[in-house]
Amino acid sequence: MTETSSKSDTPARSRRAGGRAARVAKRAAPLPDDIKPVRPGLKGGQYTPLTEAEIARIHEAALDALEEIGLSQAPPSGVEVMTEAGAILGDDGRLRYPRALVEDMLAKAARGITLHGRDPKYDLHLEPSRVHFGTAGAAVHMVDPVTRSYRDPTTRDLYDAARIVQHLDNVHFFQRPLVCRDIADNLELDLNTVYACLSGTTKHVGTSFSEPHHVAPCMELIHQVAGGEDAWRARPFVSNTNCFVVPPMKFAEESCVAMEHCIRAGMPILLLSAGQAGATAPAPIALAIVQAVAECLAGVVYVNAIAPGHPAVFGTWPFVSDLRTGAMSGGSAEQALLTAGCAQMHRFYGLPGGAAAGISDSKLPDMQAGWEQGITNVMAGLAGLNMVYESVGMHASLLGFCFESLVLGDDILGQALRCVRGIDVTEDTVSIEAMKSVCLEGPGHYLGSEQTLRLMQSEYTYPALGNRMSPKEWDEAEKPDLLAAAIARKEAILADAPRQISEALDIEIRAAHRIYF
């Protein structure tokens, strides 16, 4: 009898184990995009630090600033196109903008634009309050969290950063986060920056140009990658990050000319105003927003005077100073408020908007970096910011970029996106039938219930690296370290991440240009 029982038990255990393994494998398999708990373009806007009356007051103050102060140092080409549209050039050399002109150009400005990826599945649809997280910045150092040291970034670092982002689900676009300091020639720098980004990822790419005459050769390279100019213009997959102003209230002449070239080349523009509150922007948070809005409204006039309806992102991007020292403080609560307030202004105008969050003042991926990145990204997402730039990887107030922090940041953004998604209240999710079944007829708990199993992937998101073991499990697993896990994932991605340019095209481009990676 014992022997018979033993034999009958064995296949039963195997069936149970096999069934459980199959269920685990099914739950671990990639989900279709439409049922993932988090994904690009979730709708934010739940958090509103500004009232409607306060938004209107900021708008009026921005219009006053454009009429009474205006902006100086526009290039002659910009003066010509904006005065033809209705701007007024004063004897002091400043361009001033009547309210009617600003309102007219706002009416012409593009809304609901799409920033394309080379792969259409990465297209970013910038409808109101739809949230997308990505990289950005111009770090002049790479952070090594193992040796706790900083070094100069290289073109290879930029290429590897793009390859990592290609494999991070919660990082939706790749704007150049570092400066390739192994290249002395500025044209070679711009060409290599574009090519390193495009070689590493098929997500939307953002870049800038050192000098206006670099736009044309970079566009030739981009056309090669696109398969021709017509294909590029149909789906422009690179945008120009353009610091067209030098706050307070001055145009950056060379950047403006580069912007004109990009507009005529069909490239979307990020109109970036990056004042620093207490230094190049006013100290009050509200007035810092006023100045950024005024500068970007001048950019809206500029762009639409050249090409009405050209795709442009309203990049109010004010930063914060630690007023004790004057140093930038990108991880502060004030930065989070500035960014959230700017997001509300973008929604007020109905324009696609971008601003900064996720910056850490910490020099390493440590607890300080975690709270700074987490708080600022969550607030930006909840405020409904279309494009959250610099959201991962950035340390030392944008001076340092870290691969391991980039990988860890993917988990942070997953949690932030889950907060943006909010609570689904439907007939199914508030029905008490599941409660009745468990409490009156079932085991008295919801583990293993049909509803729990059905929702465990679509309702809940799980960290790739974050550790949720019990202390006992953690000890038995030899106390795994978070940084070690980030290093391992980084190395695994880089070991397998392919180049996103065909071999034939890569050979052709390398024959025409000096490529550094």
C-alpha positions as CSV (number, residue, x, y, z in Angstrom):
1,M,0.0,0.0,0.0
2,T,2.8,2.4,0.9
3,E,4.6,1.6,-2.4
4,T,1.4,2.1,-4.4
5,S,0.7,5.5,-2.7
6,S,4.3,6.6,-3.3
7,K,4.0,5.8,-7.0
8,S,0.7,7.6,-7.3
9,D,2.0,10.6,-5.5
10,T,4.9,11.2,-7.8
11,P,3.0,12.1,-11.0
12,A,0.6,14.2,-9.0
13,R,3.5,16.3,-7.6
14,S,5.0,16.5,-11.1
15,R,1.7,17.7,-12.6
16,R,1.4,20.3,-9.9
17,A,5.0,21.5,-10.2
18,G,4.7,21.5,-14.0
19,G,1.5,23.4,-13.9
20,R,2.9,26.0,-11.5
21,A,6.1,26.3,-13.6
22,A,3.9,26.9,-16.7
23,R,1.9,29.6,-14.9
24,V,5.1,31.3,-13.7
25,A,6.5,31.2,-17.2
26,K,3.3,32.6,-18.6
27,R,3.3,35.5,-16.1
28,A,7.0,36.2,-16.8
29,A,6.5,36.4,-20.5
30,P,6.4,39.9,-22.1
31,L,2.9,41.4,-22.0
32,P,1.2,43.0,-25.0
33,D,1.6,46.8,-24.8
34,D,-2.1,47.4,-24.3
35,I,-2.3,45.5,-21.0
36,K,1.0,46.5,-19.5
37,P,0.5,48.2,-16.1
38,V,2.7,51.1,-17.3
39,R,3.5,52.3,-20.8
40,P,4.4,55.5,-22.7
41,G,1.8,58.2,-22.8
42,L,-0.2,57.5,-19.7
43,K,-2.3,60.5,-18.8
44,G,-1.2,62.7,-15.9
45,G,-2.6,66.0,-14.6
46,Q,-3.8,64.8,-11.2
47,Y,-1.4,67.1,-9.4
48,T,-2.1,70.9,-9.8
49,P,0.1,73.1,-7.6
50,L,-1.3,76.2,-9.4
51,T,-5.0,77.2,-9.3
52,E,-6.7,78.4,-12.5
53,A,-6.5,82.0,-11.3
54,E,-2.8,81.6,-10.6
55,I,-2.2,80.1,-14.1
56,A,-4.1,83.1,-15.6
57,R,-2.0,85.5,-13.5
58,I,1.3,83.9,-14.7
59,H,0.1,84.1,-18.3
60,E,-0.8,87.8,-18.0
61,A,2.6,88.6,-16.4
62,A,4.4,86.8,-19.2
63,L,2.5,88.8,-21.8
64,D,3.3,92.0,-19.9
65,A,7.0,91.0,-19.9
66,L,7.0,90.5,-23.7
67,E,5.3,93.8,-24.3
68,E,7.2,95.9,-21.8
69,I,10.7,94.2,-21.6
70,G,11.0,92.1,-24.7
71,L,14.1,90.2,-25.8
72,S,17.4,91.5,-27.0
73,Q,20.1,90.1,-29.3
74,A,18.0,88.4,-32.0
75,P,20.0,87.7,-35.1
76,P,19.2,89.9,-38.1
77,S,17.3,87.0,-39.8
78,G,15.2,86.6,-36.7
79,V,14.5,90.3,-36.4
80,E,13.4,90.3,-40.0
81,V,11.0,87.4,-39.7
82,M,9.5,88.4,-36.4
83,T,9.0,92.1,-37.2
84,E,7.3,91.1,-40.4
85,A,5.0,89.1,-38.3
86,G,4.2,92.0,-36.0
87,A,7.0,92.2,-33.4
88,I,8.3,95.8,-32.7
89,L,12.1,96.5,-32.7
90,G,12.8,99.3,-30.3
91,D,15.6,101.9,-30.3
92,D,17.3,99.9,-27.6
93,G,17.6,96.9,-29.9
94,R,15.0,94.8,-28.0
95,L,12.1,93.0,-29.8
96,R,8.7,93.5,-28.1
97,Y,5.6,91.4,-28.7
98,P,2.1,92.9,-28.7
99,R,-0.5,90.6,-27.1
100,A,-2.3,90.2,-30.4
101,L,0.8,88.8,-32.1
102,V,1.4,86.3,-29.3
103,E,-2.2,85.2,-29.4
104,D,-2.1,84.9,-33.2
105,M,1.0,82.7,-33.1
106,L,-0.4,80.6,-30.3
107,A,-3.4,79.9,-32.6
108,K,-1.0,78.8,-35.4
109,A,1.2,76.6,-33.2
110,A,1.2,72.9,-33.6
111,R,-0.6,70.8,-31.1
112,G,-0.9,67.1,-30.7
113,I,2.4,66.5,-32.5
114,T,4.1,63.1,-32.8
115,L,7.9,62.8,-32.2
116,H,8.8,59.7,-34.3
117,G,11.1,56.9,-33.5
118,R,12.8,55.0,-36.3
119,D,10.7,52.1,-35.1
120,P,7.1,53.3,-35.2
121,K,6.4,51.4,-31.9
122,Y,8.4,54.1,-30.2
123,D,6.5,57.1,-31.6
124,L,5.6,59.7,-28.9
125,H,2.2,61.1,-29.2
126,L,2.3,64.5,-27.4
127,E,-1.4,64.9,-26.7
128,P,-2.3,67.0,-23.6
129,S,-1.1,65.5,-20.3
130,R,0.4,62.3,-21.9
131,V,3.6,61.6,-20.1
132,H,6.9,60.4,-21.5
133,F,10.2,60.0,-19.7
134,G,13.6,60.2,-21.3
135,T,17.2,61.3,-21.0
136,A,18.9,64.6,-21.7
137,G,21.8,66.8,-20.5
138,A,25.3,67.6,-21.4
139,A,27.3,65.9,-18.6
140,V,31.0,66.5,-18.8
141,H,31.8,63.5,-16.5
142,M,31.1,59.8,-16.4
143,V,30.3,58.5,-12.9
144,D,32.0,55.2,-11.8
145,P,30.1,54.1,-8.7
146,V,32.5,51.3,-7.9
147,T,35.7,53.4,-7.8
148,R,33.6,56.5,-6.7
149,S,35.4,58.6,-9.3
150,Y,34.6,60.8,-12.3
151,R,36.2,60.6,-15.8
152,D,35.8,62.2,-19.2
153,P,32.9,60.8,-21.3
154,T,33.7,59.3,-24.7
155,T,31.8,58.7,-27.9
156,R,31.7,55.1,-27.0
157,D,29.9,56.0,-23.7
158,L,27.3,57.8,-25.7
159,Y,26.7,54.9,-28.0
160,D,26.5,52.5,-25.0
161,A,24.0,54.8,-23.2
162,A,21.8,54.7,-26.3
163,R,22.1,50.9,-26.5
164,I,21.1,50.6,-22.8
165,V,18.1,53.0,-23.3
166,Q,16.9,50.8,-26.3
167,H,16.4,48.0,-23.7
168,L,14.7,50.0,-20.9
169,D,10.9,49.9,-21.2
170,N,10.3,53.0,-19.0
171,V,12.8,55.3,-20.8
172,H,10.8,56.4,-23.8
173,F,13.2,58.6,-25.8
174,F,17.0,59.3,-25.9
175,Q,18.3,62.8,-25.9
176,R,22.1,63.1,-25.7
177,P,22.9,63.0,-22.0
178,L,26.7,63.6,-22.2
179,V,29.4,65.5,-24.1
180,C,31.9,63.3,-26.1
181,R,35.1,64.8,-24.7
182,D,37.3,62.6,-26.9
183,I,36.6,64.8,-29.9
184,A,38.2,68.2,-30.3
185,D,36.7,69.2,-33.6
186,N,33.2,70.6,-33.2
187,L,31.8,69.4,-36.5
188,E,33.1,65.9,-35.8
189,L,31.6,66.2,-32.4
190,D,28.1,67.0,-33.8
191,L,28.3,64.2,-36.5
192,N,29.5,61.6,-34.0
193,T,26.8,62.6,-31.4
194,V,24.1,62.1,-34.0
195,Y,25.5,58.9,-35.3
196,A,26.3,57.4,-31.9
197,C,22.7,58.0,-30.8
198,L,21.2,56.6,-34.0
199,S,23.5,53.6,-33.9
200,G,22.4,52.7,-30.4
201,T,18.6,53.2,-30.4
202,T,15.6,53.3,-32.7
203,K,13.7,55.5,-30.1
204,H,13.3,59.2,-30.8
205,V,16.6,61.0,-30.5
206,G,17.3,64.6,-29.5
207,T,20.5,66.4,-30.3
208,S,22.0,69.9,-30.5
209,F,24.5,71.6,-32.9
210,S,27.6,73.5,-31.9
211,E,27.4,75.9,-34.8
212,P,24.7,76.7,-37.4
213,H,26.7,75.5,-40.4
214,H,26.9,72.0,-38.8
215,V,23.2,71.4,-39.4
216,A,23.6,70.7,-43.2
217,P,26.2,67.9,-42.9
218,C,24.4,66.4,-40.0
219,M,21.2,66.4,-42.0
220,E,23.0,64.6,-44.9
221,L,24.0,61.9,-42.4
222,I,20.4,61.7,-41.0
223,H,19.0,61.4,-44.6
224,Q,21.4,58.5,-45.2
225,V,20.0,56.7,-42.1
226,A,16.4,57.6,-43.0
227,G,16.8,56.3,-46.6
228,G,16.5,59.7,-48.2
229,E,15.2,63.2,-47.5
230,D,11.6,62.4,-48.4
231,A,11.6,59.5,-46.0
232,W,13.1,61.8,-43.3
233,R,10.5,64.5,-43.8
234,A,7.7,61.9,-43.6
235,R,8.9,60.7,-40.2
236,P,11.5,63.0,-38.6
237,F,13.0,60.9,-35.9
238,V,15.6,63.4,-34.5
239,S,14.7,66.7,-32.8
240,N,16.8,69.7,-32.2
241,T,17.3,70.7,-28.5
242,N,17.8,74.4,-29.0
243,C,18.8,76.8,-26.2
244,F,17.5,79.7,-28.3
245,V,17.6,82.1,-25.3
246,V,20.2,83.1,-22.8
247,P,18.2,84.1,-19.7
248,P,17.2,86.6,-18.7
249,M,15.3,87.7,-21.8
250,K,18.1,87.5,-24.4
251,F,18.3,85.5,-27.6
252,A,21.3,83.2,-28.3
253,E,22.2,84.4,-31.8
254,E,24.0,81.3,-33.1
255,S,21.5,78.9,-31.6
256,C,18.7,80.9,-33.2
257,V,20.3,80.6,-36.6
258,A,20.8,76.9,-36.1
259,M,17.1,76.7,-35.2
260,E,16.2,78.4,-38.4
261,H,18.2,75.8,-40.4
262,C,16.6,73.0,-38.5
263,I,13.1,74.3,-39.1
264,R,13.7,74.5,-42.9
265,A,15.2,71.0,-42.7
266,G,12.0,69.6,-41.3
267,M,13.4,68.9,-37.8
268,P,11.2,69.3,-34.7
269,I,12.4,71.9,-32.2
270,L,12.7,71.8,-28.4
271,L,12.4,75.5,-27.5
272,L,14.5,75.4,-24.4
273,S,14.6,78.2,-21.8
274,A,16.9,77.2,-18.9
275,G,17.2,80.0,-16.4
276,Q,18.4,79.3,-12.9
277,A,16.1,80.8,-10.2
278,G,18.0,83.2,-8.1
279,A,20.8,83.6,-10.7
280,T,19.6,84.0,-14.3
281,A,15.9,83.8,-13.4
282,P,14.0,85.5,-10.6
283,A,14.1,83.8,-7.1
284,P,10.3,83.5,-6.6
285,I,9.2,80.2,-8.1
286,A,6.1,81.8,-9.7
287,L,8.2,84.6,-11.3
288,A,10.8,82.1,-12.5
289,I,7.9,80.4,-14.3
290,V,6.8,83.8,-15.7
291,Q,10.2,84.4,-17.2
292,A,10.4,80.9,-18.7
293,V,6.9,81.2,-20.2
294,A,7.7,84.6,-21.7
295,E,10.9,83.4,-23.3
296,C,9.2,80.3,-24.7
297,L,6.3,82.4,-26.0
298,A,8.8,84.5,-27.9
299,G,10.1,81.2,-29.3
300,V,6.6,80.2,-30.4
301,V,6.4,83.5,-32.3
302,Y,9.8,82.9,-33.9
303,V,9.1,79.4,-35.0
304,N,5.6,80.1,-36.4
305,A,6.7,83.3,-38.1
306,I,9.1,81.1,-40.2
307,A,6.9,78.0,-40.6
308,P,3.3,78.1,-39.2
309,G,2.5,74.9,-37.4
310,H,6.0,73.6,-37.3
311,P,6.4,70.9,-34.6
312,A,7.9,72.5,-31.5
313,V,8.0,71.5,-27.8
314,F,7.4,74.3,-25.3
315,G,10.5,73.8,-23.2
316,T,10.1,75.9,-20.1
317,W,13.0,74.5,-18.2
318,P,13.9,76.7,-15.2
319,F,16.3,75.3,-12.7
320,V,16.8,76.0,-9.0
321,S,19.8,77.6,-7.1
322,D,20.8,76.7,-3.6
323,L,20.7,80.3,-2.5
324,R,23.3,79.7,0.2
325,T,26.0,79.0,-2.4
326,G,24.5,79.9,-5.8
327,A,25.0,76.2,-6.9
328,M,22.4,74.5,-9.0
329,S,20.0,72.2,-7.0
330,G,18.2,70.0,-9.6
331,G,17.1,67.4,-7.0
332,S,15.3,69.9,-4.7
333,A,11.6,70.1,-3.8
334,E,11.6,73.6,-5.4
335,Q,12.8,72.1,-8.7
336,A,9.9,69.6,-8.5
337,L,7.5,72.4,-8.0
338,L,8.9,74.5,-10.8
339,T,8.6,71.6,-13.2
340,A,5.1,70.8,-12.1
341,G,4.0,74.4,-12.5
342,C,5.5,74.5,-16.0
343,A,3.6,71.4,-16.9
344,Q,0.4,73.2,-15.9
345,M,1.3,76.2,-18.2
346,H,1.9,73.8,-21.1
347,R,-1.6,72.4,-20.6
348,F,-3.0,75.9,-20.3
349,Y,-1.7,76.7,-23.8
350,G,-2.6,73.2,-25.1
351,L,1.0,73.0,-26.4
352,P,3.3,70.0,-26.3
353,G,5.7,70.7,-23.4
354,G,8.9,69.5,-21.8
355,A,10.9,70.3,-18.7
356,A,13.5,68.7,-16.4
357,A,13.0,66.2,-13.6
358,G,15.0,63.3,-12.2
359,I,18.2,65.2,-11.7
360,S,20.2,64.3,-8.6
361,D,22.6,66.6,-6.7
362,S,24.2,63.5,-5.3
363,K,27.5,62.5,-6.8
364,L,26.7,58.7,-6.8
365,P,23.6,56.5,-7.1
366,D,22.8,56.4,-3.4
367,M,19.8,57.1,-1.2
368,Q,19.9,60.8,-1.8
369,A,19.8,60.2,-5.6
370,G,16.9,57.8,-5.0
371,W,14.7,60.3,-3.2
372,E,15.6,63.2,-5.5
373,Q,14.9,61.2,-8.7
374,G,11.8,59.6,-7.3
375,I,10.1,62.7,-5.9
376,T,10.8,65.0,-8.9
377,N,9.8,62.4,-11.5
378,V,6.6,61.4,-9.7
379,M,5.6,65.1,-9.4
380,A,6.4,65.8,-13.1
381,G,4.4,62.8,-14.2
382,L,1.4,63.5,-11.9
383,A,1.4,67.1,-13.3
384,G,1.0,65.7,-16.8
385,L,4.3,66.8,-18.3
386,N,4.5,65.6,-21.9
387,M,8.3,65.2,-22.1
388,V,10.2,64.6,-18.8
389,Y,13.8,65.3,-19.8
390,E,17.0,64.3,-17.8
391,S,14.8,61.8,-15.8
392,V,17.5,59.1,-15.4
393,G,21.2,58.8,-15.1
394,M,22.1,62.4,-14.1
395,H,24.2,63.3,-11.0
396,A,26.1,66.2,-9.5
397,S,23.4,68.7,-10.8
398,L,23.9,67.5,-14.4
399,L,27.7,67.4,-14.4
400,G,27.8,63.6,-14.1
401,F,26.2,60.7,-16.0
402,C,26.1,57.1,-14.7
403,F,25.2,53.9,-16.6
404,E,24.2,52.1,-13.4
405,S,22.0,55.0,-12.4
406,L,20.4,54.9,-15.8
407,V,19.5,51.2,-15.3
408,L,18.3,51.8,-11.7
409,G,16.3,54.7,-12.9
410,D,14.2,52.4,-15.2
411,D,12.7,51.0,-11.9
412,I,12.1,54.5,-10.5
413,L,10.3,55.5,-13.7
414,G,8.2,52.3,-13.6
415,Q,7.0,53.2,-10.1
416,A,6.4,56.9,-11.2
417,L,4.4,55.8,-14.2
418,R,2.2,53.6,-12.0
419,C,1.5,56.6,-9.8
420,V,0.6,58.5,-13.0
421,R,-1.8,55.8,-14.1
422,G,-3.7,56.1,-10.8
423,I,-6.5,53.9,-9.6
424,D,-8.9,52.2,-12.0
425,V,-12.4,52.4,-10.7
426,T,-14.7,50.3,-12.8
427,E,-17.7,48.0,-12.3
428,D,-15.3,45.1,-12.2
429,T,-12.8,46.6,-9.8
430,V,-15.4,47.7,-7.2
431,S,-17.7,44.7,-7.5
432,I,-18.0,42.8,-4.2
433,E,-18.5,39.5,-5.9
434,A,-14.8,38.5,-5.3
435,M,-15.2,39.5,-1.7
436,K,-18.3,37.4,-1.3
437,S,-16.7,34.4,-2.9
438,V,-13.6,34.5,-0.6
439,C,-15.4,35.5,2.6
440,L,-18.5,33.4,2.4
441,E,-17.5,30.4,0.3
442,G,-13.7,30.4,-0.1
443,P,-10.5,30.1,1.9
444,G,-10.7,33.5,3.5
445,H,-7.9,35.0,1.5
446,Y,-7.4,36.3,-2.1
447,L,-4.1,34.5,-2.9
448,G,-4.6,32.4,-6.0
449,S,-8.1,33.7,-6.7
450,E,-9.1,34.2,-10.3
451,Q,-9.2,37.9,-9.9
452,T,-5.8,38.2,-8.3
453,L,-4.1,36.0,-10.9
454,R,-5.8,38.0,-13.7
455,L,-4.7,41.4,-12.4
456,M,-1.3,40.6,-11.0
457,Q,0.4,41.7,-14.3
458,S,-2.0,44.3,-15.6
459,E,-2.7,46.1,-12.3
460,Y,0.7,45.8,-10.6
461,T,4.2,46.7,-11.8
462,Y,7.4,45.1,-10.4
463,P,10.9,46.4,-10.2
464,A,13.5,44.7,-12.3
465,L,16.3,45.3,-9.7
466,G,14.5,46.5,-6.6
467,N,14.8,43.9,-3.8
468,R,11.6,42.7,-2.1
469,M,13.0,39.7,-0.4
470,S,12.4,39.0,3.3
471,P,15.5,39.4,5.5
472,K,15.7,35.6,5.7
473,E,15.5,35.2,1.9
474,W,18.0,38.0,1.5
475,D,20.4,36.4,3.8
476,E,20.0,33.0,2.2
477,A,20.7,34.6,-1.2
478,E,24.0,35.9,0.2
479,K,22.7,39.5,0.7
480,P,22.5,40.7,-2.9
481,D,23.6,44.3,-3.4
482,L,21.5,46.8,-5.5
483,L,24.5,48.3,-7.2
484,A,25.9,44.9,-8.1
485,A,22.5,44.0,-9.7
486,A,22.6,47.3,-11.7
487,I,26.1,46.5,-12.9
488,A,25.1,43.0,-13.9
489,R,22.1,44.2,-15.9
490,K,24.1,46.9,-17.6
491,E,26.7,44.4,-18.6
492,A,24.1,41.9,-19.8
493,I,22.4,44.6,-22.0
494,L,25.7,45.8,-23.5
495,A,26.8,42.2,-24.2
496,D,23.8,41.6,-26.4
497,A,22.6,45.0,-27.6
498,P,23.1,45.1,-31.4
499,R,24.0,48.1,-33.5
500,Q,20.8,49.7,-34.9
501,I,22.4,50.6,-38.2
502,S,22.9,48.0,-41.0
503,E,26.5,46.9,-41.6
504,A,26.4,48.2,-45.2
505,L,25.3,51.7,-44.1
506,D,27.7,51.7,-41.2
507,I,30.6,51.0,-43.7
508,E,29.3,53.8,-46.0
509,I,29.1,56.4,-43.2
510,R,32.5,55.5,-41.7
511,A,34.0,55.9,-45.2
512,A,32.6,59.5,-45.3
513,H,33.2,60.6,-41.7
514,R,35.7,60.0,-38.9
515,I,33.6,57.9,-36.5
516,Y,35.1,57.6,-33.0
517,F,33.4,54.5,-31.6
